[in-house]
Amino acid sequence: ADDWILWNGSSASVTTFVSPQPVEATDDAFWDQFWADTATSVQDVFALVPAAEIRAVREESPSNLATLCYKAVEKLVQGAESGCHTEKERQIVLNCCRLLTRILPYIFEDPDWRGFFWSTVPGAGRGAGDEDDENARPLAESLLLAVTDLLFCPDFTVQSHRRSTVDTAEDIHSIDSCEYIWEAGVGFAHSPQPNYIHDLNRTELLKLLLTCFSEAMYLPPSSESSNTNPWVQFFCSTENRHALPLFTSLLNVVCAYDPVGYGIPYNHLLFSDYREPLVEEAAQVLIVTLDYDSSTSSSPTVDGTTTGTAMDDVDPPGPDNLFVNYLSRIHREEDFQFILKGVARLLSNPLVQTYLPNSAKKIQFHQELLVLFWKLCDFNKKFLFFVLKSSDVLDILVPILYFLNDARADQSRVGLMHIGVFILLLLSGERNFGVRLNKPYSVRVPMDIPVFTGTHADLLIIVFHKIITSGHQRLQPLFDCLLTIVVNVSPYLKSLSMVAANKLLHLLEAFSTTWFLFSAVQNHHLVFFLLEVFNNIIQYQFDGNSNLVYAVIRKRNVFHQLANLPTDSQSIQKGLQRKKKTPEPISRTNSQDGVSMEGSRPAAPAEPGTLKTSLVATPGIDKLTEKSQVSEDGTMRSLEPEASQLSPEGNPPAALSDGELWSGEASHSRRDRRRLSSASSSGQWTPTPEWVMSWKSKLPLQTIMRLLQVLVPQVEKICIDKGLTDESEILKFLQHGTLVGLLPVPHPILIRKYQANSGTAMWFRTYMWGVIYLRNVDPPIWYDTDVKLFEIQRV
């Protein structure tokens, strides 16, 4: 890299730009030397161009910084025009690319410069022969169009289709880039020969694109949907003639990637995988282009019943964002299969167990994949129905439960916990998800949860119990959401294991202590959710659920205590006093956790000093979901918010969260909550007898009380008659028992379906950019720049 030392030490150095002396755009000798055709790397550029120097040029010699940006874009445009046939041209293009990747964040961080790329550069030395309209294109548009052309440049980023010498090389403007899609998959059958040079060049260009899009990081979070990212907007518009092949290339490269390769152990240690950095970059560019608030638009999603061919003219016009439009119109079964298999394979990769330690490559971009999967389900309802049509959905569920369980003690992974729970909430709104959970769970992924024999529903409940009882306290706002998922699937669960049944009762026990119920205004909702779970199973799945019925009988005192909950001021005060002695809201001693699974490691907290990014608050569960009632024939109809208060079992009123936000950041820690809700702190909320009465009277206990009234005497009689202490006999009796005609009329099934809203759209934007910020450390593109979308914090 001698020329780069020269670059810093000769007339053509960046220091030249700091001098007040203007650098002339027309000084060809200077610029030819500046873009010296040395092979180098993006890391070198970051080392050679320190942040302080870029800021110095920006403050002291702004016209020089403007000229530098303009000349770099001009070189990219020239490269795209010429088709980059020589090694020297390719080198210049890559160097411009690296330099712009280095400089752009410093342009975005200064509000005075932010409009610079959207202005045309007056008199910056475009030949007088240029047409006027070309002159009118803003710099940003020229840059984006040049990069997209370069991504389909034969012999630079794609395989040439001709045996070409320089003379007969393909003209970059006449080629149909749809024939040059990077990988087989959706809409393209031919898998090109892998070429690691092309992969490296694509990766560098995509890195520049991502940097262009990252202007979003320098604006504070706002729920205004008008906050569209102008870079993404232009890139995903009809102005980009490569939009379709590029969307398809990015999607296919991600979904076709198999990190394990040909299954040779340790292969990832023997040779470098040039595909992985490209796949990561492609996944990041893809999720950023799909950052689109579907709640404010006529969403492009189609329900699962319409027919039509891909890109059919009869479809309603989708959004202006072509990437969202294309994604929403994929509909062929084989395309769905390809996408689902690819995403499931990559999500499962970190769980792959091998007998040789470290012999299989572990990917790191599972958070980007989860965002991508979310976008697919949110924008393409046909894809969502396809996912739920077969038990393939479990190949997505198990890795998500693994990540949730693994991250539960780690404060730096609050965002991962949220997106995993969001996806499960979205899936749980569909009946098929609950039905699929009945499949036996036999794959033994090592997780530090008790050993059990049962179904995927048992796995879900056991992991949720583990998150609630031994996650860190910033997860408390997720409890509503976790229990909503369990409520949504409960009417379809045919047979819970004894381990899972005990976990549900342990949660009820913990949440129904007086001090927990009285210490925050919305804590009683958790009890309502759990009672709804028990009611759904007893009314709709009594026959296979003798384990749960047995657990309910054993813990019957919990239900009696709830029914007799004291409501006078003195008892409320006494209940609140009691919690001062109990440091944790959930006792861990009586959760009877058995031995954890073999080969599992306990969930570890973050290493001190780990970087994390802040998140905006997410809406409460009432804003996040809307209630639907399931009819006899299984169809759902949306409920008006008022109607839901009239349900016979007395579900909690629709206004569930009293305007409380739940989120990783905005929630008070338990200690604060205790302080806030205690009676002594003046002006704060305090529980009153009227308040307790208002919800106690609605507790849906009738079904359970009736069940206990009928079964407890029978079970006690068996025990006395046979001198039994053996639970297997009692379980056998319960298996053959029936409550037909003895229970109250079954209540209608209520499902709380996720609904898109601008609050979650903003949450996704901050989460996604936070992940991208933290994952791009080599080179550290945004490190130490003045990011406004989130705060960077240390654990």
Secondary structure, DSSP 8 states (H G I E B T S, - for coil): -HHHHHHHHSTTSHHHHHSSS---TT-HHHHHHHT------HHHHHHHS-HHHHHHHHHH-HHHHHHHHHHHHHHHHHHHHHT--SHHHHHHHHHHHHHHHHHHHHHHTSTTTTTGGGS--TTS---TTS-HHHHTS-HHHHHHHHHHHHTT-BTTTB--SS---TTT---TTTS-GGGG-SSSBTTB-------HHHHHHHHHHHHHHHHHHGGGGGS-----TT---HHHHHHTSTT-TTHHHHHHHHHHHHHH--TTTT--TTHHHHS--SHHHHHHHHHHHHHHHT---TTSS------TT----TT-TTS----S-HHHHHHHH---HHHHHHHHHHHHHHHHGGG---SSTT-S---S-HHHHHHHHHHHHHH-HHHHHHHHHSGGGHHHHHHHHHHHHHHTT-GGGHHHHHHHHHHHHHHHTSHHHHHHTTSB-------SSB---SBHHHHHHHHHHHHHHHS-GGGGGGHHHHHHHHHHHGGG-----HHHHHHHHHHHHHHTSHHHHHHSTTTHHHHHHHHHHHHHHHHHSTTT-HHHHHHHHHTHHHHHHHHT---SHHHHHHHHHHHHH-SSSS-SGGG----B-TT--------TT-EEE----B--HHHHEEEEEE-TTS-EEE--TTGGGG-TT----S-TTTT--B-TTTS--HHHHHHHHSTTSTTS----HHHHHHHHTT---HHHHHHHHHHHHHHHHHHHHHT---HHHHHHHHHH---TTTS-----EEEEEE---HHHHHHHHHHHHHHHHHH-BTTBSSTTS---SS-EEE-
